[in-house]
């Protein structure tokens, strides 16, 4: 979750660079004089910690061991996504950058306004070190589409890295006590089940983590969209309905907001205090740990839908952007990206972290098949990839995300109706995008 202070910092930086948006900014394919922060290695700024951090360090070591020539990769943990965003922005101003860093699309769009990111098309299609037609076709289209930026001529300015989808987590025991043997398939059923659970237990059924991606997923699942060009659609029937669902949850005390930035919803689910939480599919490993291996007590399913016959959900998770430093740094970074997103490594990463494999052929991997067969819900998130959709790759979307979260918080607090919050959000978001 990114805060206003981060956005303000970047806005001030871009202003000092004389950038008034894409029209006045350097082309993303130009190479301004950004120096590598360490010319002897290709530095990679990442956020993975604990088990996932250990795995990615292992993969970096394997890559370096197999690389007879060229720069080695050096991974540096530099905090969370917002910390990396601040650090990259400061480094752009200082004129020295790592070879690559994890970044959400909204972050990459801001870096691109300063001409700091490399166009990856030449690397992807390079005859020697690029990806062939069969390999390109092996990636799910949505993971590529999310890395093309309309403000910059549709260029590929980042590459898919850690992908997940929004899922509904449920506690089977709580559902069973309320008379349900399956999670809700639609939003109407979701509200119905929440009401029944509240009546049976006297407690809220859903622990709410305020997050823009949750609202985005709800709008998508109801059949709506977020933007038409640079005009937002937060006043659409589907967006208003999403905020009215939040309003119903708050008014009837069917849900409650957890402490921002915490994972109290997952803890409450594991303890049986609530029936539902809505989180990234990558949260599966944490919920499994909290459940202490009791797989018969919980599950995860696709998000409730407006029309289950035409499902949709949101795809999220960071990408990798390669910075405009030296050709040697860029080539080393690309070689690692290609290695990391191979089918073999993608499957290892998925099994070890809870993130999704982003290649179609992963479904044929024996190890992944064994994992899917071990528990009925292990495959649920992977099956959502064909209908997942990402948030817009627009300059200013970073600030729009904060506006969405503010609107959701106001509805949960009873300060605004769902309709009023959605309509005001549309006005404020349009104003942000109009300045880009």
Number of C-alpha atoms within 10 A of each C-alpha: 15 17 13 12 10 16 20 12 13 21 17 11 17 21 12 11 14 13 17 16 20 19 12 11 16 18 20 25 18 13 17 16 12 20 20 21 16 14 15 13 19 25 24 24 24 22 21 20 13 7 11 16 17 12 17 19 17 12 18 19 16 11 17 17 10 8 15 9 8 15 19 21 24 18 21 16 13 17 15 14 21 19 14 20 25 17 16 24 24 16 16 22 17 11 16 19 27 29 32 29 28 27 28 24 30 20 28 27 29 25 24 27 25 26 23 30 27 25 23 22 15 12 18 18 14 12 10 9 14 18 15 13 9 8 14 15 13 15 20 17 17 17 22 15 16 23 25 22 22 15 17 21 10 12 17 22 27 30 26 25 22 22 21 26 26 27 26 19 26 27 24 22 16 22 23 13 13 19 13 15 11 12 23 21 16 17 21 14 14 20 18 13 21 27 21 19 25 21 14 13 14 12 18 22 31 28 24 23 23 22 20 20 23 24 20 26 30 28 28 25 29 25 18 22 21 21 14 9 11 19 15 20 24 28 19 18 15 21 27 22 20 27 25 19 19 22 25 17 22 19 15 12 18 25 25 19 16 15 12 12 10 10 16 17 25 27 18 19 25 23 13 20 19 27 30 31 24 24 24 23 26 21 19 22 15 15 20 16 11 16 20 10 10 11 13 11 14 22 22 23 22 25 29 24 25 21 14 15 7 11 19 28 29 26 24 24 19 21 21 25 33 29 31 28 25 15 11 15 27 23 18 22 26 23 17 21 18 16 16 21 20 18 21 15 15 21 25 16 21 19 16 14 21 21 26 24 29 27 21 17 16 22 17 9 12 11 14 19 14 10 13 16 12 11 12 12 17 20 19 16 24 20 12 22 24 14 14 24 24 22 21 20 23 23 29 24 21 24 19 23 22 18 21 25 21 17 25 25 19 16 26 25 15 13 12 17 20 24 21 17 24 26 18 16 23 23 15 14 24 19 16 18 18 11 11 16
